[in-house]
Amino acid sequence: MLEDRGAAAHRIAPTIGRQPGPQTPPADWPDGYPEGYAVVDVETTGLARDDRIISAAVYQLGARGEFQDSWYTLVNPQRDPGPVWIHGLTSEVLEGAPLFQEIVPELSARLDGRVLVAHNAMFDWSMLAREYARAAALPPVRRRLCTIALSKELGLPLPNHKLESLAAHFGVIQERAHHALDDARVLAEAFRPSLHRAARERLRLPLLTCQPLTEWSDAPAPRPRAGGGGAYRPSAWRPSRKRPACPYPNPGRYEPGGPLVQGMRVAFSGDTSVDRELLEDRATEAGLHVASSVSRLTSLLVTNDPDARTSKTVKAAAYGTAVIDEAAFMQLLQDVRPAPASG
């Protein structure tokens, strides 16, 4: 468990830990690569959509991965801090820390105009997007890059996709796992040589669009500070709901090149530009059945990383289920055919 941190750590802190070391980027830098990066890590009360951020760190890197600045803060989640045995942040440590809406100006300044880089970027981006929505604010970041996806593009010989494995591959020492600032430092140090190798090989970076949660406009006014880091109070800004059953029969497999038909069973895998829940909402509204797993009855798998060896992609290959990417799926959603008339 991480040691308890004093009151000073509740405020935005200066650089902590080692800065990424110097490296020489390739001279022939590809045109079109981003002008700057914000390497981000957040620690949270859990993994669900009503969980909260309890600490955040940002390492700012220049266009070629050069270190520019780092920043770290605790965040009062106004609820139970969750798995303390993982992140080490107790209610006592978080009491008196700023609320998320209070760090929005400083955090936004760190993200503005940069590509957000994270390990499993879908998670970090989703947590940030939800917190910004709760604060009735828009995050100033438009693209993200997942270092898991980048390591796959580079074909790195990693035993798994954990941050510790990526760090070990590049000889980066991890000092305080699950401390947001140290995890961000480790990722920044591993991202730089990854970026340089991608530039040398002139690879297309696996950038995805960050879609702010403007469609989720029912965020309540910020809660008062009273209660500090006390008992868990679930968020009411988007209450959990059971997805309604699809009213149409399954017409069978999707045929590549053809249209979607109401009742088709659609599964999703991996990172998406549009928030996953919004994507599932749109599929449901179009009359499709959103499936949580892939089976012989699944009509279609939507993934931006078809080569990933996830359980869903493996099963889709075994069953001969059609696989398309998010952009193609969004295009098909514009013209979903009605379910065949019964009888």
C-alpha positions as CSV (number, residue, x, y, z in Angstrom):
1,M,0.0,0.0,0.0
2,L,1.2,3.5,-0.7
3,E,2.1,5.6,2.3
4,D,-0.2,8.2,3.6
5,R,0.4,11.6,2.2
6,G,0.3,14.8,4.1
7,A,-2.0,17.9,3.7
8,A,0.4,19.5,1.2
9,A,-0.2,16.7,-1.2
10,H,-3.9,17.6,-1.3
11,R,-3.0,20.6,-3.4
12,I,-1.6,20.7,-6.9
13,A,2.0,19.5,-6.5
14,P,5.1,20.2,-8.4
15,T,7.1,17.6,-10.3
16,I,7.6,14.5,-8.2
17,G,9.8,11.6,-9.2
18,R,12.3,11.3,-12.1
19,Q,11.8,13.2,-15.4
20,P,12.0,11.3,-18.7
21,G,15.6,11.1,-19.7
22,P,17.1,12.7,-22.9
23,Q,16.9,10.8,-26.1
24,T,17.7,11.8,-29.7
25,P,14.7,11.7,-32.0
26,P,15.1,10.7,-35.7
27,A,16.1,13.6,-37.9
28,D,13.5,12.9,-40.5
29,W,10.3,13.5,-38.6
30,P,7.0,12.5,-40.3
31,D,4.7,15.3,-41.4
32,G,1.3,15.2,-39.7
33,Y,2.5,13.9,-36.3
34,P,0.9,15.9,-33.4
35,E,2.6,19.0,-32.0
36,G,2.4,18.0,-28.4
37,Y,1.2,15.3,-26.0
38,A,-0.4,15.1,-22.5
39,V,0.5,11.8,-20.9
40,V,-2.2,11.2,-18.4
41,D,-3.0,8.8,-15.6
42,V,-5.9,8.8,-13.2
43,E,-6.7,6.8,-10.1
44,T,-10.3,6.2,-9.4
45,T,-12.8,4.8,-6.9
46,G,-13.6,2.0,-9.3
47,L,-14.3,1.1,-12.9
48,A,-18.1,1.8,-13.2
49,R,-19.6,4.9,-14.9
50,D,-20.6,6.4,-11.6
51,D,-17.1,6.0,-10.1
52,R,-15.0,9.1,-9.5
53,I,-11.4,10.3,-10.1
54,I,-9.4,10.6,-6.9
55,S,-6.0,11.7,-8.3
56,A,-4.7,12.8,-11.7
57,A,-1.3,13.4,-13.2
58,V,-0.2,15.0,-16.5
59,Y,3.2,14.9,-18.1
60,Q,3.4,17.4,-21.0
61,L,5.7,16.3,-23.9
62,G,6.6,18.2,-27.0
63,A,6.2,17.2,-30.6
64,R,9.2,14.8,-30.5
65,G,8.6,13.5,-27.0
66,E,10.7,16.1,-25.1
67,F,9.8,16.6,-21.5
68,Q,8.1,20.0,-20.8
69,D,6.3,19.9,-17.5
70,S,4.5,17.6,-15.0
71,W,1.5,18.1,-12.7
72,Y,-0.3,16.1,-10.0
73,T,-3.3,16.6,-7.8
74,L,-5.5,14.7,-5.4
75,V,-9.3,15.0,-6.0
76,N,-12.1,14.7,-3.4
77,P,-14.6,12.2,-4.9
78,Q,-17.2,13.1,-2.2
79,R,-17.8,9.4,-1.6
80,D,-16.0,6.2,-0.5
81,P,-12.5,6.1,-2.1
82,G,-12.9,2.5,-3.2
83,P,-10.0,0.0,-3.3
84,V,-7.6,1.7,-0.9
85,W,-5.4,-1.4,-0.9
86,I,-4.6,-0.6,-4.5
87,H,-4.2,3.2,-4.7
88,G,-3.5,3.9,-1.0
89,L,-5.8,6.9,-0.9
90,T,-8.0,6.9,2.2
91,S,-10.9,9.2,3.0
92,E,-8.7,11.0,5.5
93,V,-6.1,11.6,2.8
94,L,-8.7,12.9,0.4
95,E,-10.5,15.1,2.8
96,G,-9.9,18.7,2.0
97,A,-8.6,17.9,-1.5
98,P,-10.1,20.0,-4.3
99,L,-13.3,18.9,-6.0
100,F,-13.0,18.0,-9.7
101,Q,-14.7,21.1,-10.8
102,E,-12.1,23.1,-8.9
103,I,-9.2,21.6,-10.8
104,V,-10.9,22.0,-14.3
105,P,-9.0,25.2,-15.2
106,E,-5.6,23.9,-14.3
107,L,-6.2,20.5,-15.8
108,S,-7.6,22.0,-19.0
109,A,-4.6,24.2,-19.4
110,R,-2.4,21.1,-19.2
111,L,-4.5,19.2,-21.9
112,D,-5.3,22.1,-24.2
113,G,-4.3,21.4,-27.8
114,R,-2.5,18.2,-27.0
115,V,-3.1,14.5,-27.8
116,L,-4.1,12.7,-24.7
117,V,-1.8,9.7,-24.2
118,A,-2.7,6.9,-21.7
119,H,-2.3,3.2,-21.2
120,N,-5.7,1.8,-22.0
121,A,-6.7,5.3,-23.1
122,M,-10.4,4.4,-23.4
123,F,-10.6,4.1,-19.6
124,D,-8.8,7.3,-18.7
125,W,-10.6,9.3,-21.4
126,S,-14.0,7.9,-20.3
127,M,-13.4,8.9,-16.6
128,L,-12.2,12.4,-17.6
129,A,-15.1,12.9,-20.0
130,R,-17.6,11.9,-17.3
131,E,-16.0,14.2,-14.7
132,Y,-16.0,17.1,-17.1
133,A,-19.7,16.4,-17.9
134,R,-20.5,16.4,-14.2
135,A,-18.8,19.8,-13.9
136,A,-20.8,21.1,-16.8
137,A,-17.5,21.7,-18.7
138,L,-15.9,20.6,-22.0
139,P,-12.5,19.0,-22.0
140,P,-10.1,20.8,-24.4
141,V,-8.7,17.6,-26.0
142,R,-9.8,16.3,-29.3
143,R,-7.6,13.2,-29.9
144,R,-6.2,10.4,-27.8
145,L,-3.5,7.7,-28.3
146,C,-3.5,4.4,-26.4
147,T,0.0,3.1,-25.7
148,I,-1.4,-0.4,-25.8
149,A,-2.5,0.2,-29.4
150,L,0.8,1.8,-30.3
151,S,2.8,-1.2,-28.9
152,K,0.7,-3.4,-31.1
153,E,1.4,-1.2,-34.1
154,L,5.1,-1.4,-33.3
155,G,5.0,-5.2,-32.8
156,L,6.8,-5.0,-29.5
157,P,7.5,-8.4,-28.0
158,L,5.6,-8.0,-24.8
159,P,4.3,-10.9,-22.7
160,N,1.1,-8.9,-22.0
161,H,-0.2,-5.4,-22.2
162,K,0.4,-4.3,-18.6
163,L,2.2,-1.0,-18.0
164,E,4.9,-2.8,-16.1
165,S,5.7,-5.0,-19.1
166,L,5.9,-1.9,-21.4
167,A,8.2,-0.2,-18.8
168,A,10.4,-3.3,-18.5
169,H,10.8,-3.5,-22.3
170,F,12.3,0.0,-22.4
171,G,14.2,-0.3,-19.1
172,V,12.0,2.2,-17.2
173,I,11.9,1.7,-13.4
174,Q,8.5,1.8,-11.9
175,E,8.8,3.3,-8.4
176,R,5.2,3.6,-7.1
177,A,2.7,1.6,-9.0
178,H,-0.9,3.0,-8.9
179,H,0.4,6.4,-7.9
180,A,-0.9,8.6,-10.7
181,L,2.2,10.8,-11.0
182,D,4.7,7.9,-11.1
183,D,2.5,5.9,-13.5
184,A,2.3,9.0,-15.8
185,R,6.1,9.3,-15.5
186,V,6.7,5.7,-16.4
187,L,4.3,5.9,-19.3
188,A,6.0,9.2,-20.6
189,E,9.4,7.5,-20.4
190,A,8.1,4.5,-22.3
191,F,6.1,6.5,-24.8
192,R,9.1,8.6,-26.0
193,P,11.1,5.7,-27.5
194,S,7.8,4.3,-28.9
195,L,7.1,7.6,-30.6
196,H,10.7,7.8,-32.0
197,R,10.5,4.2,-33.3
198,A,7.1,5.0,-34.9
199,A,8.7,8.1,-36.5
200,R,11.7,6.1,-37.8
201,E,9.3,3.5,-39.3
202,R,6.9,6.3,-40.5
203,L,4.0,4.5,-39.0
204,R,0.6,6.0,-38.8
205,L,-0.1,6.7,-35.1
206,P,-3.3,5.0,-33.8
207,L,-5.1,8.3,-33.0
208,L,-8.8,8.3,-32.1
209,T,-11.2,11.1,-31.7
210,C,-12.2,12.2,-28.2
211,Q,-15.9,12.8,-28.2
212,P,-17.0,15.0,-25.3
213,L,-20.2,13.9,-23.5
214,T,-22.3,16.8,-24.9
215,E,-25.2,14.3,-25.4
216,W,-25.2,13.7,-21.6
217,S,-26.4,17.2,-20.7
218,D,-28.4,16.3,-17.5
219,A,-25.4,16.7,-15.2
220,P,-26.5,18.2,-11.9
221,A,-25.1,21.3,-10.3
222,P,-21.8,20.6,-8.5
223,R,-22.4,19.2,-5.0
224,P,-21.4,21.2,-2.0
225,R,-18.2,20.3,-0.2
226,A,-20.0,19.3,3.0
227,G,-19.4,15.6,3.7
228,G,-15.8,15.6,2.4
229,G,-14.6,12.1,1.7
230,G,-17.5,10.5,3.6
231,A,-19.9,7.7,2.7
232,Y,-20.6,6.6,-0.8
233,R,-23.3,8.6,-2.6
234,P,-23.9,7.3,-6.1
235,S,-24.0,9.9,-8.9
236,A,-27.5,10.9,-10.1
237,W,-26.2,12.6,-13.3
238,R,-26.9,9.5,-15.5
239,P,-28.6,6.8,-13.5
240,S,-27.9,3.2,-14.2
241,R,-30.7,1.6,-16.3
242,K,-31.3,-1.8,-17.7
243,R,-31.2,-1.8,-21.5
244,P,-34.6,-2.7,-23.0
245,A,-34.9,-6.0,-24.7
246,C,-34.7,-5.9,-28.5
247,P,-38.3,-6.3,-29.9
248,Y,-37.2,-7.7,-33.2
249,P,-36.2,-11.3,-34.0
250,N,-32.6,-11.9,-35.0
251,P,-32.4,-12.0,-38.9
252,G,-29.0,-13.7,-38.8
253,R,-25.5,-12.8,-39.8
254,Y,-24.5,-9.4,-41.2
255,E,-23.3,-9.8,-44.8
256,P,-20.3,-7.5,-45.6
257,G,-21.3,-4.8,-48.0
258,G,-24.9,-5.1,-47.1
259,P,-27.2,-3.2,-44.7
260,L,-27.8,-3.7,-41.1
261,V,-31.3,-5.1,-40.3
262,Q,-33.3,-4.5,-37.1
263,G,-32.9,-7.4,-34.7
264,M,-29.2,-8.1,-35.6
265,R,-27.0,-8.9,-32.5
266,V,-24.1,-6.5,-32.4
267,A,-21.1,-6.8,-30.0
268,F,-18.3,-4.2,-29.4
269,S,-14.7,-4.7,-28.5
270,G,-11.8,-2.4,-27.6
271,D,-11.4,1.4,-27.7
272,T,-13.9,3.5,-29.6
273,S,-14.0,7.2,-30.5
274,V,-17.6,7.6,-29.4
275,D,-18.2,6.7,-25.8
276,R,-19.1,3.1,-25.6
277,E,-22.4,3.6,-23.8
278,L,-23.5,6.3,-26.4
279,L,-22.5,3.9,-29.2
280,E,-24.6,1.2,-27.6
281,D,-27.5,3.6,-27.1
282,R,-27.5,4.5,-30.8
283,A,-27.4,0.8,-31.8
284,T,-30.4,0.1,-29.5
285,E,-32.3,3.1,-30.8
286,A,-31.8,1.8,-34.4
287,G,-33.4,-1.5,-33.4
288,L,-30.3,-3.6,-32.9
289,H,-29.6,-6.1,-30.1
290,V,-26.5,-5.1,-28.2
291,A,-24.8,-8.2,-27.0
292,S,-22.2,-8.3,-24.2
293,S,-20.3,-11.3,-25.7
294,V,-19.8,-13.1,-29.0
295,S,-21.7,-16.3,-29.7
296,R,-22.8,-18.3,-32.8
297,L,-25.9,-16.0,-32.8
298,T,-23.9,-12.8,-33.0
299,S,-24.5,-11.0,-36.3
300,L,-21.6,-8.5,-36.2
301,L,-18.5,-7.5,-34.1
302,V,-17.5,-3.9,-34.1
303,T,-13.8,-3.2,-33.2
304,N,-11.1,-0.8,-34.3
305,D,-8.5,-3.4,-33.5
306,P,-9.4,-6.6,-35.3
307,D,-6.0,-8.1,-34.8
308,A,-6.2,-7.9,-31.0
309,R,-6.4,-11.4,-29.4
310,T,-9.4,-10.6,-27.2
311,S,-12.0,-13.2,-26.4
312,K,-14.5,-11.5,-28.7
313,T,-12.2,-11.3,-31.7
314,V,-11.1,-14.9,-31.2
315,K,-14.7,-16.1,-31.0
316,A,-15.7,-14.0,-34.0
317,A,-13.0,-15.6,-36.1
318,A,-14.0,-19.1,-34.9
319,Y,-17.7,-18.5,-35.7
320,G,-17.1,-16.7,-38.9
321,T,-18.8,-13.6,-37.5
322,A,-18.3,-10.4,-39.7
323,V,-16.0,-7.8,-38.2
324,I,-16.1,-4.1,-39.1
325,D,-14.6,-0.9,-37.6
326,E,-16.4,1.9,-35.8
327,A,-16.5,4.3,-38.7
328,A,-18.1,1.7,-41.0
329,F,-20.6,0.8,-38.3
330,M,-21.6,4.5,-37.8
331,Q,-22.1,4.8,-41.5
332,L,-24.3,1.7,-41.5
333,L,-26.4,3.0,-38.6
334,Q,-27.7,5.8,-40.9
335,D,-29.7,3.3,-42.8
336,V,-30.8,0.3,-40.8
337,R,-33.4,-1.8,-42.6
338,P,-36.7,-2.6,-40.9
339,A,-37.2,-6.0,-39.5
340,P,-38.9,-8.4,-41.9
341,A,-42.7,-8.5,-41.4
342,S,-43.7,-11.5,-39.3
343,G,-46.2,-14.1,-40.6
